[in-house]
Amino acid sequence: MSIAILFCCTCMSVPLMHLVPLVQDRGYAPDEASSVIFIMLLVAIAGRIAFGKLADIIGALPAYMTATAWMTLMVYGFMQVRALEVFYIYAVIYGFGYAGVMTGVLLSIRMLIAPSMRASALGIVTMFGWFGHAIGGYSGGLLYDLTGDYLAAYALAAASGVVNLFVVATLLKKSRDPEELFAQA
């Protein structure tokens, strides 16, 4: 789960830290650019609740995988947007899905980890999430500095999301046999 969250948060952090500068690079004022991420984060509240309900229906790991697939499939799409109105629409759709990731992570830890180890596991997985945010934020800025645009940064985000999906798919496959999971813990 720590490996999954490392790559998941690397993917997530690029638009969280670089969406406003991307919108500004498209020619919009700082207040317009910041309103895009504001809308994205506002919609994320509903996404967190919805993906919690989805986890109740289909399970924690499948809900987490759905949210990370949503985020991964859409993250690179920010590079195609030019009009402010489209940024708003895209931010609403992206924000709803990406928000389910953290809900899925918390519920997946609960499902994957034996009760006696959950508290420490949550701390460890969260630490790897912060590492992922640092990697994505820093590398997004570094790639921008090296290339002069965000193309490589958002490509890195998408690639990180794909690695995360592979890891989550592996966890999902192993979670079909809970005894095997707990024996490894």
WOBELDA-V437260 format. One record per backbone hydrogen bond with DSSP energy under -1.0 kcal/mol. CO is the residue of the C=O (numbers start at 1). NH is the residue of the N-H. If there is no record, write none. Layout:
BEGIN
co:CO nh:NH
co:CO nh:NH
END
This chain:
BEGIN
co:1 nh:5
co:2 nh:6
co:3 nh:7
co:4 nh:8
co:5 nh:9
co:6 nh:10
co:7 nh:11
co:8 nh:12
co:9 nh:13
co:12 nh:16
co:13 nh:17
co:14 nh:18
co:15 nh:19
co:18 nh:22
co:19 nh:23
co:20 nh:24
co:21 nh:25
co:23 nh:28
co:24 nh:27
co:29 nh:33
co:30 nh:34
co:31 nh:35
co:33 nh:37
co:34 nh:38
co:35 nh:39
co:36 nh:40
co:37 nh:41
co:38 nh:42
co:39 nh:43
co:40 nh:44
co:43 nh:47
co:44 nh:48
co:45 nh:49
co:46 nh:50
co:47 nh:51
co:48 nh:52
co:49 nh:53
co:50 nh:54
co:51 nh:55
co:52 nh:56
co:53 nh:57
co:54 nh:58
co:55 nh:59
co:59 nh:63
co:60 nh:64
co:61 nh:65
co:62 nh:66
co:63 nh:67
co:64 nh:68
co:65 nh:69
co:66 nh:70
co:67 nh:71
co:68 nh:72
co:69 nh:73
co:70 nh:74
co:71 nh:75
co:75 nh:78
co:76 nh:79
co:77 nh:80
co:83 nh:87
co:84 nh:88
co:85 nh:89
co:86 nh:90
co:87 nh:91
co:88 nh:92
co:89 nh:93
co:90 nh:94
co:91 nh:95
co:92 nh:96
co:93 nh:97
co:94 nh:98
co:95 nh:99
co:97 nh:100
co:98 nh:101
co:100 nh:104
co:101 nh:105
co:102 nh:106
co:103 nh:107
co:104 nh:108
co:105 nh:109
co:106 nh:110
co:107 nh:111
co:108 nh:112
co:109 nh:113
co:114 nh:117
co:117 nh:121
co:118 nh:122
co:119 nh:123
co:120 nh:124
co:121 nh:125
co:122 nh:126
co:123 nh:127
co:124 nh:128
co:125 nh:129
co:126 nh:130
co:127 nh:131
co:128 nh:132
co:129 nh:133
co:130 nh:134
co:131 nh:135
co:132 nh:136
co:133 nh:137
co:134 nh:138
co:135 nh:139
co:136 nh:140
co:137 nh:141
co:138 nh:142
co:139 nh:143
co:140 nh:144
co:141 nh:145
co:142 nh:146
co:143 nh:147
co:144 nh:148
co:150 nh:154
co:151 nh:155
co:152 nh:156
co:153 nh:157
co:154 nh:158
co:155 nh:159
co:156 nh:160
co:157 nh:161
co:158 nh:162
co:159 nh:163
co:160 nh:164
co:161 nh:165
co:162 nh:166
co:163 nh:167
co:164 nh:168
co:165 nh:169
co:166 nh:170
co:167 nh:171
co:168 nh:172
co:169 nh:173
co:170 nh:174
co:171 nh:175
co:174 nh:177
co:177 nh:181
co:178 nh:182
co:179 nh:183
co:180 nh:184
END
